[in-house]
Amino acid sequence: MAEQSVGSEIGSPKRSIAGALTVDLEDWRCALSPDPRADYRKRPAPDVEYINKATHAMLEELDAYGAKATFFVLGEVAVAAPEAVKEIARRGHEVASHSPVHLPPRLIPRDDYRRLVLRDVEFLEDLVGTRPVGFRVPYMSLRRSDGWLLKLLADAGFLYDSSVAPTWTPYWGIPFANKVPYFPDFEDIARRSGQLRIVEIPLTVWPMWRSLPGLPIAGGFYMRMWPSRLLRYMLRDNVRKGHPLNLYIHPGNLQDRKEMIENPTFRDRLSQYSRLEEGLPRFRDIMREFKFGAVIDSFADKIPGRRVPGDRIA
């Protein structure tokens, strides 16, 4: 994590929340290109020292800007670094699930995945005292035909998912999905449904035209790719038009240097190593301009049945 002073140039207080900030809490190596032959039962252990340091640094950044966030916590990370997850909850942030393991769900047998999700939910609830109601799929890897997963989440008691990116990238995205919160059709999750089972909170794109895919601007590599002034203009334009933001960040996005892995793929070179020096300054530019809350609060009017912090589900 870059060694820079935190919040040294914070601007004037913002009047109202512009949307949600989300943190995918994981070891940065988790985000390397997935191996389609990977066995979920033989996962490498997360780097606990890295997780603890990255969590502390992220929490200090959020405190400096008076922001709250939703932390989508990877199950294997929660098991390895439980104190980091407890500290997230202690500081008033929402703890949600980022899946039990960092693999696209389609690589895991469905019965096994259901069992893992239910075990993960119980573990997080015991850890922080609140049952998670939000979920995010690793790699934003939802496909239009993955309604089985949203149904599984709804059956498990989740109130919302935030995995759909209504854009196109070489690696993920559902270009013509809805760009505002909606109840997805389990037959085609890009479409709205009358089944009020689970709300999809899509990632922010620009522009918000219904008939065209939006540009990816919500976070990660794209936070570093766009020129800072242009990125903030696109975000500001969404807020001005009444579209709350839903942004994401990984702890690794704020590192200005990383160890080089052996034989990185083109995807990994681009997403993990390009323009690293821009990550933290871009993040702080955004934090100075916009006020953020957790998903469960920023989109409270879109999530029927939302529970207040501290509630436990029987």
VOZARO-716986 format. One line per 2 residues: number of its first residue (from 1); for each residue y, z, x of N, C-alpha, C. Coordinates in steps of 0.05 Angstrom, whole numbers, plus 32768, in hexadecimal, padded with zeros to 4 digits. Example, Ala and Ser with C-alpha at 12.3 -4.5 7.8 and 13.67 -1.06 7.14 Angstrom:
# VOZARO-716986
1) 7F8E:809C:8108:7FA6:809C:80F6:7FBE:809C:8108  7FD3:808E:8101:7FEB:808F:8111:8001:809D:8102
***
This chain:
# VOZARO-716986
1) 7FE8:8000:8011:8000:8000:8000:8019:8000:8012  802C:7FF0:800A:8044:7FEE:801B:8052:8009:801D
3) 805C:800F:8035:806A:8028:803A:8088:8023:8036  8092:8025:801E:80AE:8022:8018:80B7:8039:8006
5) 80D0:803F:8007:80DA:8054:7FF6:80D7:804D:7FD9  80D2:8061:7FC9:80CC:805C:7FAC:80E6:8060:7F9C
7) 80EC:804B:7F8C:8102:804E:7F79:811D:8054:7F85  8122:804A:7F9D:813C:8050:7FAA:8153:8041:7F9E
9) 814D:802C:7F8F:8163:801C:7F84:8160:8019:7F66  8159:802E:7F58:8154:802D:7F3C:816E:8027:7F2D
11) 816D:8015:7F1A:8185:800E:7F0B:818A:8022:7EF5  819D:801C:7EE4:81A4:802E:7ECE:818D:8030:7EBA
13) 818C:8047:7EAB:8176:804A:7E98:8175:8034:7E83  815D:802C:7E7C:815A:8017:7E67:815A:8024:7E4C
15) 8164:8016:7E38:8168:8022:7E1E:814E:8024:7E0E  813D:800F:7E0F:8125:800F:7DFF:810E:8002:7E0F
17) 80F6:8008:7E06:80DE:7FFE:7E13:80DC:7FE0:7E0F  80D8:7FD1:7E25:80D5:7FB4:7E23:80B9:7FAB:7E1F
19) 80A6:7FBE:7E21:808A:7FB7:7E1D:8078:7FC9:7E2E  8060:7FC0:7E32:804B:7FD0:7E40:8047:7FC7:7E5C
21) 8043:7FDA:7E6E:803A:7FD5:7E89:801D:7FDF:7E8B  800C:7FCF:7E96:7FF0:7FD7:7E99:7FE8:7FD5:7EB6
23) 7FD6:7FE7:7EBE:7FCC:7FE8:7ED9:7FAE:7FE5:7ED8  7FA3:7FD1:7EE5:7F86:7FCF:7EE7:7F7D:7FDF:7F00
25) 7F72:7FF6:7EFB:7F6C:8009:7F12:7F51:8002:7F1D  7F52:7FF7:7F36:7F39:7FEE:7F43:7F3E:7FEC:7F61
27) 7F29:7FEC:7F70:7F2A:7FE6:7F8C:7F32:7FC8:7F8E  7F45:7FC1:7F9F:7F4E:7FA5:7F9F:7F38:7F91:7FA5
29) 7F23:7F9A:7FB2:7F0D:7F88:7FB7:7EFD:7F80:7F9E  7F01:7F91:7F89:7EF3:7F8A:7F70:7EFD:7F70:7F65
31) 7F16:7F69:7F6B:7F22:7F51:7F5F:7F1B:7F37:7F6E  7F0B:7F3A:7F84:7F02:7F22:7F92:7EF0:7F11:7F7F
33) 7EEE:7EF8:7F85:7EDF:7EE5:7F74:7EC3:7EF1:7F6D  7EBC:7EF1:7F53:7EA3:7EFD:7F4B:7E8B:7EEB:7F53
35) 7E76:7EF7:7F5A:7E5D:7EE9:7F61:7E4D:7EE7:7F47  7E49:7ECE:7F3D:7E3A:7ECB:7F23:7E1D:7ED6:7F25
37) 7E13:7EDB:7F3D:7DF8:7EE5:7F40:7DF8:7F04:7F44  7E0F:7F10:7F42:7E12:7F2D:7F48:7E01:7F3D:7F34
39) 7DF5:7F53:7F3E:7DE6:7F66:7F2E:7DF7:7F7E:7F29  7DFE:7F84:7F10:7E10:7F9A:7F0A:7E04:7FB5:7F13
41) 7DEA:7FB6:7F18:7DDD:7FCF:7F20:7DDF:7FD4:7F3E  7DEA:7FC0:7F4C:7DEC:7FC3:7F6A:7E09:7FBD:7F72
43) 7E1B:7FCD:7F68:7E37:7FCA:7F6E:7E3F:7FD9:7F87  7E50:7FCD:7F98:7E5A:7FDC:7FAF:7E6B:7FF3:7FA6
45) 7E6A:8009:7FB5:7E79:8021:7FAD:7E97:801C:7FB1  7EA8:8025:7F9E:7EC5:8022:7FA2:7ECF:8033:7FBA
47) 7EE4:802A:7FC5:7EF1:8039:7FDC:7F01:8050:7FCF  7EF7:8068:7FD0:7F04:807E:7FC3:7F1F:8084:7FD0
49) 7F21:8083:7FEA:7F3A:8088:7FF7:7F4F:8074:7FEE  7F48:805B:7FEC:7F5B:8047:7FE3:7F63:804C:7FC6
51) 7F50:8053:7FB5:7F57:8058:7F99:7F6A:806F:7F96  7F65:8085:7FA4:7F77:809C:7FA3:7F93:8096:7FAD
53) 7F95:8088:7FC3:7FAF:8081:7FCE:7FBE:806D:7FBC  7FAF:8059:7FB2:7FBC:8045:7FA1:7FC5:8051:7F87
55) 7FB5:8063:7F7C:7FBD:8070:7F63:7FD6:8081:7F67  7FD6:8091:7F7C:7FEE:80A2:7F82:8007:8091:7F85
57) 8004:807B:7F94:801C:8069:7F99:8026:805D:7F7F  8013:8055:7F6D:801B:8049:7F54:8028:805D:7F42
59) 801D:8075:7F41:8029:808A:7F30:8045:8092:7F3A  8049:8092:7F54:8064:8098:7F5F:8078:8082:7F57
61) 806F:8069:7F58:8081:8054:7F4F:8088:8057:7F32  8075:805C:7F21:807A:805F:7F04:808D:8077:7EFF
63) 8088:808D:7F0D:8099:80A5:7F09:80B6:809E:7F11  80B9:808F:7F27:80D4:8089:7F31:80E4:807A:7F1D
65) 80D7:8069:7F0D:80E5:8058:7EFA:80E3:8063:7EDE  80D8:807B:7EDA:80D6:8086:7EC0:80C4:8076:7EAD
67) 80B0:806A:7EB7:809F:8058:7EA7:8084:8065:7EA1  8079:805D:7E8B:805D:8064:7E84:804D:804A:7E84
69) 8033:804D:7E87:8022:8035:7E89:8006:803C:7E7D  7FF7:8026:7E78:7FDB:8029:7E71:7FCB:8022:7E8A
71) 7FBA:8034:7E92:7FA8:802F:7EA9:7F8D:8027:7E9E  7F86:800E:7EA2:7F6B:8005:7E9B:7F59:800C:7EB3
73) 7F49:8021:7EAF:7F3A:802D:7EC5:7F1E:8021:7EC6  7F16:8016:7EDC:7EFB:800C:7EE0:7EE8:8024:7EE0
75) 7ED2:8021:7ED2:7EBF:8037:7ECF:7EB5:8041:7EEA  7EAD:802F:7EFB:7EA2:8037:7F15:7EB7:8044:7F26
77) 7ED1:803E:7F22:7EE7:804C:7F30:7EEA:8068:7F25  7EE9:806B:7F0B:7EEB:8086:7EFF:7ED6:8099:7F09
79) 7EBE:808E:7F0C:7EA8:809F:7F16:7EAC:80A7:7F33  7EB7:8094:7F43:7EBA:8099:7F5F:7ED3:80AA:7F65
81) 7EE8:80A7:7F55:7F02:80B5:7F5A:7F0C:80C2:7F41  7EFD:80D6:7F36:7F05:80E2:7F1C:7F20:80F0:7F1D
83) 7F27:80FC:7F34:7F40:810B:7F36:7F58:80F8:7F33  7F56:80DF:7F3D:7F6B:80CC:7F3A:7F70:80C6:7F1C
85) 7F5A:80C3:7F0D:7F5C:80BD:7EF0:7F68:80D5:7EE1  7F60:80ED:7EE9:7F6C:8105:7EDC:7F8A:8107:7EE1
87) 7F92:80FF:7EF9:7FAF:8100:7F00:7FBF:80EC:7EEF  7FB3:80D5:7EEA:7FC0:80C0:7ED9:7FC5:80CC:7EBE
89) 7FB1:80D9:7EB2:7FB4:80E5:7E97:7FC8:80FC:7E98  7FC6:810C:7EAD:7FD8:8123:7EAF:7FF5:811B:7EAF
91) 7FFB:8104:7EBB:8017:80FA:7EBC:8020:80EC:7EA3  800F:80EB:7E8E:8017:80E1:7E75:8012:80C3:7E70
93) 8001:80B7:7E81:7FFB:809A:7E7D:7FE1:8097:7E6D  7FDF:8080:7E5F:7FC7:807B:7E50:7FB0:8073:7E62
95) 7F99:807E:7E5E:7F80:8077:7E6C:7F6F:8066:7E59  7F6A:804D:7E61:7F5A:803A:7E51:7F43:8030:7E63
97) 7F32:801F:7E59:7F1B:8016:7E67:7F1F:7FF9:7E72  7F16:7FF6:7E8B:7F16:7FDB:7E98:7EFA:7FD1:7E9C
99) 7EE8:7FDA:7E8B:7ECC:7FD3:7E8C:7EBD:7FE7:7E9F  7EA4:7FEB:7E9C:7E95:7FFC:7EAE:7E94:7FF2:7ECA
101) 7E90:7FD8:7ECD:7E8E:7FCB:7EE8:7EA0:7FB3:7EE8  7EA9:7FAB:7F00:7EBB:7F94:7F02:7EAC:7F7A:7F05
103) 7EA0:7F72:7EEE:7E93:7F58:7EEC:7E99:7F4D:7ED1  7E9B:7F32:7ECE:7E9D:7F27:7EB3:7E86:7F31:7EA2
105) 7E8B:7F3A:7E8A:7E76:7F45:7E79:7E5F:7F32:7E74  7E64:7F18:7E75:7E4F:7F05:7E6F:7E39:7F05:7E85
107) 7E3F:7F12:7E9C:7E2B:7F14:7EB1:7E18:7F2B:7EAE  7E1C:7F3B:7E98:7E0C:7F53:7E93:7DFE:7F50:7E78
109) 7DE5:7F56:7E77:7DD7:7F54:7E5C:7DE6:7F65:7E47  7DE8:7F5A:7E2F:7DFA:7F67:7E1B:7DF1:7F83:7E14
111) 7DD7:7F88:7E12:7DCE:7FA3:7E0B:7DD5:7FB6:7E22  7DD2:7FAD:7E3A:7DDA:7FBE:7E51:7DF8:7FC3:7E51
113) 7E07:7FAE:7E4B:7E24:7FB1:7E4C:7E2E:7FC5:7E37  7E22:7FC4:7E1F:7E29:7FD7:7E0A:7E23:7FF3:7E13
115) 7E0C:7FF8:7E1F:7E05:8012:7E29:7E19:801C:7E3E  7E20:800A:7E50:7E33:8011:7E66:7E4F:8018:7E5A
117) 7E58:8008:7E46:7E72:800E:7E3A:7E72:8029:7E2D  7E5E:802F:7E1D:7E5D:8049:7E0F:7E5C:8060:7E23
119) 7E4D:805C:7E39:7E4C:8071:7E4D:7E67:8075:7E5A  7E75:805E:7E5F:7E8F:805F:7E6C:7EA3:806D:7E5A
121) 7EA2:8067:7E40:7EB5:8074:7E2D:7EB1:8092:7E2D  7E98:809B:7E2C:7E93:80B8:7E2C:7E9C:80C5:7E46
123) 7E98:80B7:7E5C:7EA0:80C3:7E76:7EBF:80C6:7E77  7ECD:80B1:7E6F:7EEB:80B2:7E70:7EF5:80C8:7E5D
125) 7EE9:80CA:7E46:7EF1:80DF:7E33:7EED:80FB:7E3E  7ED6:80FF:7E4A:7ED1:8119:7E56:7EE4:811F:7E6E
127) 7EEB:810A:7E7C:7EFC:810D:7E93:7F19:8114:7E8C  7F25:8107:7E78:7F41:810B:7E72:7F46:8117:7E57
129) 7F31:811B:7E47:7F35:8128:7E2D:7F3D:8116:7E17  7F40:80FC:7E1C:7F48:80E9:7E07:7F35:80D1:7E09
131) 7F2B:80C9:7DF3:7F19:80B2:7DF3:7F2A:8098:7DF6  7F22:8086:7E08:7F32:806E:7E0B:7F30:805C:7DF2
133) 7F47:8050:7DEB:7F47:803E:7DD4:7F4F:8022:7DDC  7F55:801D:7DF5:7F5C:8003:7DFF:7F48:7FF9:7E14
135) 7F46:7FDF:7E16:7F32:7FD3:7E28:7F3E:7FB9:7E35  7F36:7FB4:7E4E:7F3D:7F9B:7E5B:7F25:7F91:7E6A
137) 7F1E:7F78:7E67:7F07:7F6B:7E74:7F0F:7F64:7E91  7EFE:7F69:7EA4:7F04:7F61:7EC0:7F09:7F43:7EC2
139) 7F1B:7F3C:7ED3:7F23:7F20:7ED8:7F2F:7F12:7EC0  7F37:7F20:7EAC:7F41:7F14:7E93:7F2D:7EFD:7E8B
141) 7F13:7F04:7E8C:7EFE:7EEF:7E8B:7EF4:7EEA:7E6F  7F02:7EF3:7E5A:7EFA:7EED:7E3F:7EFB:7ECE:7E3A
143) 7EE7:7EC5:7E2C:7EE6:7EA9:7E23:7EE8:7EA9:7E04  7EEE:7E92:7DF9:7EF1:7E90:7DDC:7ED8:7E99:7DCD
145) 7EC1:7E96:7DDA:7EA8:7E9D:7DCD:7E9F:7EB9:7DD1  7EB0:7ECA:7DDD:7EA8:7EE5:7DE4:7EAE:7EFA:7DCF
147) 7EAD:7EF1:7DB6:7EB2:7F04:7DA0:7E9E:7F1A:7D9F  7E86:7F15:7DAA:7E71:7F2A:7DAA:7E7C:7F43:7DB9
149) 7E8B:7F3E:7DCE:7E96:7F55:7DDD:7EAB:7F64:7DCD  7EBD:7F56:7DC0:7ED1:7F64:7DB0:7EC4:7F74:7D99
151) 7EAF:7F69:7D8D:7EA0:7F77:7D78:7E93:7F90:7D84  7E88:7F8E:7D9C:7E7C:7FA5:7DA9:7E91:7FBB:7DAD
153) 7EA9:7FB2:7DB6:7EBF:7FC6:7DBB:7EC8:7FD3:7DA1  7ECA:7FC3:7D8C:7ED2:7FCE:7D72:7EBE:7FE3:7D69
155) 7EA4:7FDC:7D6C:7E8F:7FEF:7D63:7E8F:8008:7D74  7E99:8006:7D8D:7E9A:801E:7D9F:7EB3:802E:7D9A
157) 7EC4:8026:7D88:7EDC:8036:7D81:7EF6:802D:7D8F  7EF5:8017:7D9E:7F0E:800E:7DAA:7F21:8003:7D94
159) 7F3A:8007:7D97:7F4E:7FFE:7D84:7F5B:7FE3:7D8D  7F5C:7FDF:7DA7:7F69:7FC6:7DB1:7F5C:7FBD:7DCB
161) 7F5E:7FA3:7DCF:7F56:7F96:7DE8:7F6E:7F88:7DF3  7F70:7F86:7E0D:7F87:7F77:7E1A:7F7C:7F67:7E31
163) 7F6D:7F52:7E29:7F60:7F41:7E3D:7F67:7F23:7E3B  7F73:7F1C:7E24:7F79:7F00:7E1F:7F93:7EF8:7E2D
165) 7F92:7EE3:7E3D:7FAA:7ED7:7E49:7FAD:7EBC:7E3C  7FC1:7EB9:7E2A:7FC5:7E9F:7E1C:7FD2:7E8A:7E2E
167) 7FC5:7E84:7E44:7FCF:7E71:7E57:7FB8:7E63:7E65  7FBE:7E52:7E77:7FA8:7E45:7E87:7FAD:7E4B:7EA4
169) 7F98:7E54:7EB2:7F98:7E56:7ECF:7F7D:7E4B:7ED8  7F7A:7E45:7EF2:7F60:7E3C:7EFB:7F4A:7E50:7EF8
171) 7F51:7E6A:7EF2:7F3D:7E7F:7EF3:7F39:7E8D:7ED8  7F4D:7E8E:7EC7:7F4A:7E9C:7EAE:7F5F:7E92:7E9B
173) 7F5C:7E9A:7E82:7F70:7E93:7E6D:7F64:7E85:7E56  7F6F:7E8A:7E3E:7F68:7E7C:7E25:7F81:7E6F:7E1C
175) 7F87:7E55:7E24:7FA1:7E49:7E21:7FAD:7E4A:7E05  7F9D:7E47:7DF0:7FA9:7E45:7DD5:7FA3:7E5D:7DC4
177) 7F9E:7E74:7DD1:7F9B:7E8D:7DC2:7FB6:7E96:7DB9  7FB6:7EA8:7DA6:7FCF:7EB3:7D9C:7FDE:7EC2:7DB2
179) 7FF8:7EC1:7DB1:8009:7ECD:7DC6:8014:7EE8:7DBE  8010:7EF0:7DA5:8019:7F0A:7D9B:8001:7F19:7D91
181) 8002:7F34:7D8F:7FEB:7F43:7D86:7FDF:7F39:7D6C  7FC4:7F39:7D6C:7FB6:7F2E:7D54:7F9A:7F39:7D53
183) 7F8E:7F36:7D3B:7F72:7F3D:7D38:7F61:7F24:7D3D  7F51:7F23:7D52:7F43:7F0B:7D59:7F2A:7F06:7D48
185) 7F24:7EEC:7D44:7F0C:7EE4:7D36:7EF5:7EE6:7D4A  7EDF:7EF4:7D43:7EC9:7EF7:7D55:7EBA:7EDD:7D5B
187) 7EBE:7EC9:7D4A:7EB2:7EAF:7D50:7EC2:7E9F:7D64  7EDC:7EA3:7D64:7EEE:7E95:7D77:7F06:7EA8:7D7B
189) 7F06:7EB6:7D91:7F1A:7ECB:7D95:7F36:7EC1:7D99  7F39:7EA7:7D9C:7F54:7E9C:7D9E:7F62:7E9B:7D82
191) 7F52:7E9E:7D6D:7F5C:7E9C:7D52:7F60:7EB8:7D45  7F72:7EB9:7D32:7F76:7ED1:7D22:7F5F:7ED4:7D0E
193) 7F5B:7EED:7D06:7F46:7EF3:7CF3:7F4F:7F07:7CDE  7F42:7F07:7CC7:7F48:7F1B:7CB3:7F38:7F34:7CB8
195) 7F27:7F34:7CCC:7F17:7F4C:7CD3:7F28:7F5E:7CE4  7F31:7F74:7CD8:7F43:7F86:7CE6:7F34:7F9A:7CF6
197) 7F25:7F91:7D0B:7F13:7FA2:7D1A:7F20:7FAC:7D34  7F2C:7F99:7D43:7F37:7FA1:7D5D:7F4E:7F8E:7D62
199) 7F64:7F98:7D6D:7F7C:7F88:7D72:7F7B:7F7D:7D8E  7F82:7F64:7D91:7F86:7F58:7DAC:7FA4:7F59:7DB3
201) 7FAA:7F65:7DCA:7FC5:7F66:7DD4:7FC7:7F53:7DEC  7FCF:7F3A:7DE7:7FCE:7F26:7DFD:7FE2:7F2C:7E13
203) 7FDC:7F22:7E2B:7FEE:7F24:7E41:8006:7F12:7E3D  801C:7F1A:7E48:8035:7F0B:7E45:8035:7EF0:7E53
205) 803E:7EDC:7E44:8042:7EC1:7E4F:805E:7EB7:7E48  8066:7EA1:7E53:8080:7E95:7E4C:807E:7E77:7E4E
207) 808A:7E68:7E3B:8097:7E71:7E22:8082:7E78:7E0D  808B:7E82:7DF6:8079:7E8C:7DE1:8074:7E77:7DCC
209) 8077:7E5E:7DD2:8072:7E49:7DBE:8055:7E49:7DB5  8051:7E47:7D9B:8036:7E49:7D90:8024:7E32:7D99
211) 8030:7E1A:7D9B:801F:7E02:7D9E:8018:7DFC:7DBB  8023:7E0B:7DCE:801E:7E05:7DEB:8015:7E1E:7DF9
213) 8004:7E1C:7E0E:7FFE:7E33:7E1F:8017:7E3D:7E2D  8019:7E56:7E31:8030:7E61:7E40:802B:7E62:7E5E
215) 8040:7E66:7E6D:803D:7E69:7E8A:8034:7E86:7E90  8023:7E89:7EA4:801A:7EA4:7EAB:802F:7EB3:7EBA
217) 8039:7EC9:7EAF:804F:7ED8:7EBB:804A:7EF6:7EBA  8032:7EFE:7EB0:802E:7F1A:7EA9:802A:7F2C:7EC1
219) 8021:7F21:7ED8:801D:7F33:7EEF:800B:7F27:7F04  8000:7F38:7F15:7FED:7F30:7F29:7FFA:7F1C:7F3D
221) 7FEB:7F08:7F44:7FF5:7EF3:7F56:800E:7EE6:7F4B  800F:7EE3:7F31:8026:7ED4:7F24:8040:7EE4:7F26
223) 803E:7EFE:7F29:8056:7F0E:7F2D:8062:7F08:7F49  8051:7F01:7F5C:805A:7EFA:7F77:8062:7EDD:7F79
225) 8056:7ECC:7F68:805A:7EAF:7F6B:8075:7EA6:7F62  807E:7EB0:7F4A:8097:7EA6:7F3F:80AE:7EB2:7F4E
227) 80C4:7EA2:7F52:80DC:7EAE:7F5D:80E6:7EC5:7F4C  80F0:7EDA:7F58:80F6:7EF3:7F4A:8109:7EEE:7F33
229) 811E:7EE0:7F37:8132:7EDC:7F22:8127:7ECC:7F0B  8116:7EB8:7F11:8109:7EA8:7EFC:80F5:7EB9:7EEC
231) 80E6:7EC9:7EFA:80D2:7EDA:7EED:80E0:7EED:7EDA  80F5:7EFA:7EE3:8103:7F0D:7ED2:8111:7EFF:7EBB
233) 811A:7EE7:7EBF:8126:7ED7:7EA9:8111:7ED3:7E93  80F9:7ECA:7E9B:80E4:7EC5:7E87:80DC:7EDE:7E78
235) 80D9:7EF4:7E87:80D3:7F0E:7E79:80EA:7F16:7E66  8102:7F13:7E70:8119:7F1B:7E60:811B:7F0A:7E47
237) 8115:7EF0:7E49:8116:7EDE:7E32:8102:7EE7:7E1C  80EA:7EEF:7E24:80D7:7EF9:7E11:80E1:7F12:7E02
239) 80ED:7F25:7E12:80F7:7F3D:7E06:810E:7F37:7DF3  811F:7F25:7DFB:8137:7F1E:7DEB:812E:7F12:7DD0
241) 8117:7F04:7DD0:810E:7EF7:7DB8:80FA:7F09:7DA8  80F8:7F22:7DB0:80E8:7F35:7DA0:80CB:7F35:7DA6
243) 80C3:7F2C:7DBF:80A7:7F2C:7DC6:80A3:7F42:7DDC  8098:7F59:7DD5:8094:7F6E:7DE9:8082:7F64:7DFF
245) 8088:7F6D:7E17:8079:7F65:7E2F:805E:7F74:7E30  804B:7F67:7E3C:8031:7F73:7E43:802A:7F6A:7E5E
247) 8032:7F79:7E73:802E:7F72:7E8F:8017:7F81:7E9B  800D:7F76:7EB1:7FF8:7F84:7EC0:7FFD:7F84:7EDE
249) 7FF2:7F98:7EEA:7FF4:7F9A:7F07:7FDA:7FA6:7F12  7FD2:7F9E:7F2A:7FBC:7FAB:7F38:7FC8:7FBA:7F4F
251) 7FBD:7FD1:7F57:7FC7:7FDE:7F6F:7FC9:7FCC:7F87  7FB6:7FBA:7F89:7FB6:7FA7:7FA0:7FCD:7F94:7FA0
253) 7FD9:7F8F:7F88:7FF0:7F7D:7F87:8009:7F89:7F95  8009:7FA3:7F9A:8020:7FAF:7FA7:801C:7FB4:7FC5
255) 8005:7FAB:7FCF:8001:7FAD:7FEC:800E:7F96:7FFB  801B:7F9B:8011:8028:7F86:8020:8015:7F7A:8035
257) 7FFD:7F86:8038:7FE9:7F7C:804A:7FCE:7F86:8042  7FB9:7F76:8047:7F9E:7F7D:8041:7F8C:7F73:8058
259) 7F76:7F81:805B:7F62:7F78:806E:7F57:7F5C:8065  7F52:7F4B:8077:7F48:7F30:8070:7F2A:7F32:806E
261) 7F20:7F2A:8056:7F03:7F29:8052:7EF8:7F10:8060  7EDE:7F10:8064:7ED1:7EF9:8071:7ECD:7EE2:805E
263) 7ED5:7ECB:8066:7ED2:7EB2:8056:7EDC:7EB5:803A  7EF6:7EBB:8036:7F01:7EBD:801B:7F01:7EA2:800D
265) 7EFD:7EA2:7FF3:7EFF:7E89:7FE4:7F1C:7E81:7FE1  7F20:7E69:7FD8:7F3C:7E60:7FD4:7F4A:7E72:7FC0
267) 7F3B:7E79:7FAB:7F46:7E8B:7F96:7F4F:7EA6:7FA3  7F3E:7EB1:7FB4:7F45:7ECB:7FC0:7F5C:7EC8:7FD4
269) 7F5D:7EB3:7FE2:7F74:7EAE:7FF5:7F8E:7EAE:7FE5  7F8D:7EA0:7FCE:7FA5:7E9D:7FBE:7FAD:7EB8:7FB0
271) 7F99:7EC4:7FA2:7FA0:7EDB:7F92:7FA3:7EF5:7FA2  7F94:7EF7:7FB8:7F94:7F11:7FC6:7FA6:7F11:7FDF
273) 7FAC:7EFA:7FEA:7FBA:7EFA:8004:7FD5:7EEB:8005  7FDB:7EDB:7FF1:7FF3:7ECC:7FF1:800B:7EDC:7FE9
275) 8021:7EDA:7FF7:803B:7EE7:7FF1:8039:7F05:7FEB  8028:7F12:7FFB:8024:7F2F:7FF6:803E:7F3E:7FF9
277) 804F:7F35:800B:8068:7F44:8010:807B:7F44:7FF7  8075:7F33:7FE4:8086:7F31:7FCC:807D:7F44:7FB5
279) 8065:7F4F:7FB7:805A:7F5E:7FA1:806A:7F76:7F99  806F:7F89:7FAC:807D:7FA1:7FA6:809A:7F9C:7F9E
281) 80A9:7F8B:7FAD:80C5:7F86:7FA5:80C7:7F79:7F89  80B5:7F67:7F82:80B5:7F5B:7F67:80B0:7F70:7F52
283) 809C:7F81:7F57:8096:7F96:7F44:80AE:7FA8:7F40  80BB:7FB0:7F55:80D3:7FC1:7F52:80EA:7FB3:7F44
285) 80ED:7F99:7F49:8102:7F8A:7F3A:80FD:7F8D:7F1C  80E4:7F8A:7F14:80DD:7F8B:7EF8:80E1:7FA7:7EED
287) 80D9:7FBB:7EFC:80DB:7FD6:7EF3:80F8:7FDF:7EF0  810A:7FD4:7F01:8126:7FDB:7EFF:8132:7FCF:7EE5
289) 8129:7FB8:7EDD:8135:7FAA:7EC7:812A:7FB2:7EAB  8110:7FB9:7EAA:8103:7FBE:7E90:80F7:7FDA:7E8F
291) 80F6:7FE5:7E77:80EA:7FFE:7E73:80CE:7FFA:7E66  80BA:8008:7E71:809E:8003:7E68:8091:801D:7E5D
293) 807F:8018:7E4A:806E:802D:7E40:8051:8025:7E41  803F:8036:7E38:8023:802F:7E36:801E:801C:7E1E
295) 8008:800E:7E1F:8001:7FFC:7E09:8000:800A:7DEF  7FF3:8022:7DEE:7FEF:8030:7DD5:8009:8038:7DC8
297) 801F:803B:7DD8:8039:8042:7DCD:804A:8029:7DC9  804A:8017:7DDC:805B:7FFF:7DDA:8053:7FED:7DC3
299) 803A:7FED:7DBC:802F:7FDC:7DA7:8024:7FED:7D90  802F:8005:7D8C:8025:8017:7D78:8024:800B:7D5C
301) 8039:7FFB:7D56:803A:7FEF:7D3B:8026:7FD8:7D37  8019:7FD0:7D4D:8005:7FBA:7D4B:7FE8:7FC5:7D4C
303) 7FE5:7FDF:7D51:7FCA:7FEA:7D55:7FC4:7FFD:7D3E  7FB9:7FF4:7D28:7FB2:8006:7D12:7F9F:801C:7D1B
305) 7FA4:8034:7D11:7F92:804A:7D18:7F97:8056:7D33  7FAE:804F:7D40:7FB2:805A:7D5B:7FB3:8078:7D5A
307) 7FA8:8084:7D6F:7FA7:80A1:7D6F:7FBB:80AC:7D83  7FC4:80C4:7D7E:7FD8:80D0:7D90:7FC9:80DB:7DA8
309) 7FD7:80DD:7DBF:7FCA:80E8:7DD7:7FBE:8104:7DD1  7FA6:8108:7DDC:7F98:8122:7DD8:7F83:8122:7DC2
311) 7F85:810E:7DB0:7F71:810C:7D9B:7F56:8106:7DA7  7F41:8112:7D9D:7F26:810B:7DA5:7F17:8100:7D8D
313) 7F06:80EE:7D92:7EF7:80E1:7D7C:7EDB:80EF:7D7A  7ED4:80F6:7D62:7EBB:8104:7D5E:7EA4:80F0:7D62
***
